[in-house]
Amino acid sequence: QVVSGGTDNHLFSLNVMSQGVTGKQAEDKLHEVGITVNKNLIPFDTQPAQQGSGIRIGTPAVCSRGFGPTEAVEVAKLIDRALRPGQSANVLEEVKTAARALCERFPIYR
């Protein structure tokens, strides 16, 4: 759930508690699969500051790679899949492989 009032600038926050994880747990799990986000407090957060209920996602990296709307949806699906409760190590490895393949299709401009 987007909780930052929209997505009309270069970053937005998502509430990840519905996935059964704190922001810190989501940050760590996504880091393991090669997706970089930051844990973040959300409005009216009840979690301690070191945990948070949300993650902050920045868009500059995807823009720098030339991702379009299709790839943005693909990233969102990878995040959702990685954060679903009870994901096996095999599923997380599949997400990691898919994230890597996506980045290889869109190398950073030099």
Phi, psi and omega in degrees: 000124177288128182238010184261016178082010179133188182229035186269016169222195189280000177210158176208161181246144178238139171278120182253002182298332178294343176272359178081020179228155172277171176300319180295316179297319178296315178304312182295315182295318180292325176300320180299330181260008174088019178246121185264122173222174176238139171298151185205142170286148177243167179305135179061030182297137177256355179277152175298155183303328181284351179248305181066161178255000185225174172232150177252131180243128176257145182262351182303321182295318180290326177292319179299330179276348180088019177297145173248192181302322180297316180289327177298319177295320179298317178297316179301319179294322178295317178299312180300315181297318181294327186268355178300140180301140173074022180293137179282165176299326179296316179295317179297324176293322176297318178297316179300316179297317180294320178296317179297316180297320178298315179294325178292329176289335182231075181295156178294134179297141178230000000 
